[in-house]
Amino acid sequence: MDDSLPPPLVGSPRILVVDDELALLRICARALRPCVVEVASSGALALARLATLPAFDLVLCDLHLPDFYGRDLYRRACALAPELRSRFLFMTGDRTTPPPDLDDNSAAVRVLSKPFDPTVLRAAIHDLLNRPPPLAES
């Protein structure tokens, strides 16, 4: 077995990858096999996919899209699918920007710095997918 390959993800989770860099979308789609990966090159396309396609298990989203800030896409996506609150993974090439303030105590949200190694990406996704869902508020 090749030790340079990232560890496989279990099952076939549905992941939406949102970034305006087309090369990064291709890299993520390859790195996340055998997951079912949908891509969107803008926040508007991501929202359309979230509204019309079967539920996603996780969203991997750039913090700085041409038409949305990542935190705004997060809020709108969670309004469509509240279960995504703990299933968002942000990425950014801007190392000076602090993690987004999401106003909903979403400590489960992480930020990856670009460029990232596929192994780091897989580990972050594995962690989020295997985290128990947050307790419902009463």
C-alpha positions as CSV (number, residue, x, y, z in Angstrom):
1,M,0.0,0.0,0.0
2,D,1.3,3.5,-0.9
3,D,1.9,5.5,2.3
4,S,1.6,8.8,0.4
5,L,-2.1,8.3,-0.2
6,P,-4.5,9.8,2.3
7,P,-6.5,7.3,4.4
8,P,-9.8,6.3,2.8
9,L,-13.0,7.7,4.0
10,V,-15.6,5.2,5.2
11,G,-18.7,4.9,3.1
12,S,-19.8,7.3,0.5
13,P,-20.8,10.6,2.3
14,R,-22.2,13.4,0.1
15,I,-19.9,16.4,0.2
16,L,-20.5,19.8,-1.4
17,V,-17.2,21.6,-2.2
18,V,-17.6,25.4,-2.8
19,D,-14.7,27.4,-4.2
20,D,-14.2,29.8,-7.1
21,E,-10.8,28.1,-8.0
22,L,-11.7,25.5,-10.5
23,A,-8.4,23.7,-10.1
24,L,-9.1,23.3,-6.3
25,L,-12.5,21.9,-7.0
26,R,-11.0,19.2,-9.2
27,I,-8.3,18.4,-6.6
28,C,-10.8,18.1,-3.8
29,A,-13.1,15.9,-5.9
30,R,-10.2,13.6,-6.6
31,A,-8.9,13.6,-3.0
32,L,-12.3,12.8,-1.6
33,R,-13.0,9.6,-3.6
34,P,-15.0,7.4,-2.9
35,C,-17.3,10.2,-1.5
36,V,-20.1,11.5,-3.7
37,V,-18.8,15.0,-4.4
38,E,-20.7,17.9,-5.9
39,V,-18.9,21.2,-6.7
40,A,-20.1,24.8,-6.9
41,S,-17.9,27.7,-8.1
42,S,-20.0,30.3,-6.3
43,G,-22.3,30.8,-3.3
44,A,-25.3,31.1,-5.5
45,L,-24.6,27.8,-7.2
46,A,-24.0,26.2,-3.7
47,L,-27.3,27.4,-2.4
48,A,-29.1,26.1,-5.5
49,R,-27.5,22.6,-5.0
50,L,-28.4,22.6,-1.4
51,A,-32.0,23.5,-2.2
52,T,-32.5,21.0,-5.0
53,L,-30.3,18.0,-4.4
54,P,-30.5,15.3,-1.8
55,A,-29.0,16.2,1.6
56,F,-25.3,16.7,2.0
57,D,-23.3,15.2,4.8
58,L,-20.8,18.0,4.8
59,V,-19.9,21.3,3.1
60,L,-16.3,22.3,2.3
61,C,-16.5,26.0,1.6
62,D,-14.0,28.8,0.8
63,L,-14.3,31.8,3.2
64,H,-14.0,34.3,0.4
65,L,-16.3,33.7,-2.6
66,P,-16.9,36.3,-5.2
67,D,-20.6,36.6,-4.4
68,F,-20.7,35.5,-0.7
69,Y,-18.7,35.5,2.4
70,G,-18.4,31.9,3.7
71,R,-20.1,32.8,7.0
72,D,-23.1,34.2,5.1
73,L,-23.3,31.0,2.9
74,Y,-23.1,29.0,6.2
75,R,-26.1,30.9,7.7
76,R,-28.2,30.5,4.5
77,A,-27.2,26.8,4.1
78,C,-28.1,26.0,7.7
79,A,-31.5,27.7,7.3
80,L,-32.1,25.2,4.5
81,A,-30.5,22.2,6.3
82,P,-30.0,22.8,10.1
83,E,-28.1,19.5,10.4
84,L,-25.2,21.3,8.5
85,R,-24.4,23.5,11.6
86,S,-21.8,21.0,12.7
87,R,-20.9,19.8,9.2
88,F,-19.2,22.9,7.7
89,L,-15.5,22.9,7.0
90,F,-14.1,26.3,5.8
91,M,-10.9,26.8,3.8
92,T,-8.9,30.0,3.1
93,G,-5.7,31.2,1.7
94,D,-5.9,34.3,3.9
95,R,-4.0,33.4,7.0
96,T,-4.7,36.8,8.6
97,T,-8.5,36.4,8.8
98,P,-9.7,34.9,12.0
99,P,-12.2,32.0,11.9
100,P,-15.7,33.3,11.1
101,D,-18.0,34.4,13.9
102,L,-21.1,32.3,13.3
103,D,-23.2,33.6,16.2
104,D,-24.6,30.2,16.9
105,N,-22.0,28.6,19.2
106,S,-20.8,26.4,16.4
107,A,-17.6,25.2,17.9
108,A,-17.6,22.3,15.4
109,V,-16.7,24.5,12.5
110,R,-13.1,24.4,11.4
111,V,-10.9,26.3,9.0
112,L,-8.2,24.8,6.8
113,S,-5.4,26.9,5.5
114,K,-4.8,26.7,1.7
115,P,-2.8,25.0,0.4
116,F,-3.5,21.9,2.4
117,D,-2.4,18.3,2.0
118,P,-5.1,15.8,1.0
119,T,-4.3,13.9,4.1
120,V,-5.2,16.9,6.3
121,L,-8.4,17.4,4.3
122,R,-9.4,13.8,4.7
123,A,-8.6,13.8,8.5
124,A,-10.7,17.0,9.0
125,I,-13.6,15.6,7.1
126,H,-13.3,12.2,8.9
127,D,-13.4,14.1,12.2
128,L,-16.5,16.1,11.3
129,L,-18.4,13.1,9.8
130,N,-17.7,11.0,12.9
131,R,-18.5,13.6,15.5
132,P,-21.7,13.0,17.3
133,P,-24.5,15.4,16.4
134,P,-24.9,18.3,18.9
135,L,-27.7,17.9,21.4
136,A,-30.9,19.6,20.5
137,E,-31.7,22.7,22.4
138,S,-34.8,22.4,24.6
